[in-house]
Amino acid sequence: MVYSTVAPKQRVVNNDQQYRLAVYRHARDVALNWLNGWVLVVWLMMSATIVISSQLQATPLLTRLLLLGLALGAGVMVAGIIVGVRTAIRCHREVCRLIRITGDDHETWKPTFHVLFKHQQAAPDTTCWDDLGNWQLALHNQRGDYYYELKTTLSELEITNTLAQRFSKQDFSVVSWLGLYVV
């Protein structure tokens, strides 16, 4: 217990978005792990039921019990999936909101664009474009073609416009994160 002469309005923490982001990211991960574990456990139980029933002599009662158990297992699996997905989506929405507020996107998934620089004398200096995203050289060949992977939240048009300020449009190509090649 800590006693202080601070007024009640001053005791409220207003700048805890970084901590909330970390908590919601962890909660989303836990929800997805529980979802996966739930589906796996119910699936294994249903499989074990089928294997055990195949070892027994088939009777109408056993067949009804087996079908009832499998239907019940499927219902329990669907209910678990619904609860897990709703929880994960709720946490994910809060994570997205907090990322917009804090700008902390270092652990977020970003689409990977593929940028091909053609007929270059040396590897292009990508440090001047660090604000575009995370650049990684994937491969290059003897003809001076350099293939980079760019993880970013920017659009294909924004990347193309930024690169066009330094290179002519014939010297580079941007392949979208969907794998569609732009001519």
N, C-alpha and C positions, 0 to 999 in steps of 0.2 A: 504494500500500500504506500502510495506517495501522496503527500499533502502539499498543496501549492496554493498560492494566492492568485492563480490565473483565473480569469473569468470563464464561464462555461462556453461562450462563443469562441474563445481563443483556444480551447482544447480540441476542437474539431480539426482533423487532418484533411486538408484540401488537395494536396498534391501527392496522392498515393497511386497514380495510374500505373507507374512502372511495376509496383508490387502486385497490383490487381491483374495486370497483364500476365505476369509470371504465374499467378495463382490460377487464372482462367485457362492458360495454356496447359498447365498441369492437369486441371480438372477435365479438359477436353481429352487429353491423352488417357487419363484414367477411364473416362466414359467409353472411349473406343476400345481400350483393353478389356473392360468388363463385357462389352458387346461381343468381342471376338471370343472371349473365354466362355461366355454363356452359350453361344452358338456351338462351339466345339464340344462342350460338356453334354449338351442335349443331343447333339448328333452322335456322339460316342455312346450315350445311353441307348438311343434308338437302334444303333448298329448292334450293340451287345444284345439287345432284346431280340433282334432278328436272328442273330447267331445262336442264341440259347434256344429260341423256339424251333430252329431247324433241327436241333438235336432231340427234340421231344416228338412223340407220336402225335400226328395231327388229329385233332378232334374239333367239332364245331365250336365248343366252348373256348378252346385254346385259340382258334382262329378269331373269334369275336374279341377275346381279351387282347390278342396281338394287334388287331386293327384299332381297338379302342385306345390301347397304349400308344400306338404310333400317331393316331389323331390327336391325342392329348399332348404328346411330345411335340408335334408340329405346332399346336396351338400355343404351348408354353414357349417354344422357340420364337414364334411370331410376336408374342407379347413382349418377350425380352428384347427382340430387335427393335420394336416400336419404342420401348422405354429408353433403350440405349441410344438410338438415333436421335430422339427428341432431346435428350440430355446433351449429346455431343453437338447438335445444331445450336442449341441455346448457348452453350459455352463458346462455340465458334463465332456466333454473331457478336458476342461480347468481346472476344479477342479481336475481331475485325474493327469494332468500334474503338477499342483502346489503341490499336495500331495506328488508326487515323489520328487519334489525339496525341499520342506520344511520338509517332514517327519511328518507333523501334520495330523494324521489320527484319532484323538479322536472323531470326529463326523461322521466318515464314517461307512457305513454298512460293517460288517464283517460276514462271514459265521460262524455258530455255530456248532462246533464239539462236540460230546458227548464222554466223556472219562469215562470208567468204570474200577475202581480199585477193584480187587477181593481179598477177604480173607485177609484184612488188620487188624492189631491190633488196629490202630487208624487212624484217617483221615490223608491222605497224606499231607505233607506241600507243598502247591503249590506256596508259595512265592519265592522259588528258581527258579521257572519257569515263573516268571512275564514277562520275555522277550518274551515268547511264545504268550502271549495275556492276555485276561481278564478271569480269572477263577471264576466260581460260583458253589458252592455246590448245586446240585439239590435235591438229596435224598440219604439216606443210610439205611441199614437194620441191623438186629441183627447178621447176618453172617459176617459182616465186608466188605460188598460191598458198595463202595462209587461211586456215579454217579455225575460227574461234567459236566458243560457246559463250553466250551472254545470258546470264540470269538476271532478269529485270521485270519490273511491273509495267514498264512503258509499252506503248503499242509499236507495232511494226513501222507505222508511218513516222512516229517520233524518232525512232532509231535511224531510219533512212534519211530523214531530214537533217539530223545531226551529223551523220557521216558524210552527207552530200556537201557540207560546208568545207570539207577538207579534200574529199576525193570526188572524181567524176563518177557519174552513175554507172559507167562501164567497168569501173575498177573494183566494184564490190557488189555483193548480193546478200540480201537478208532472207533467210528461210524462216517462216513463221514457226511458232512453238507447236502448231498443229501438224507440222511436217510438210506444209504446202510450199512449193518452190515458187518464188516470185521471179518473173522474167523481167 
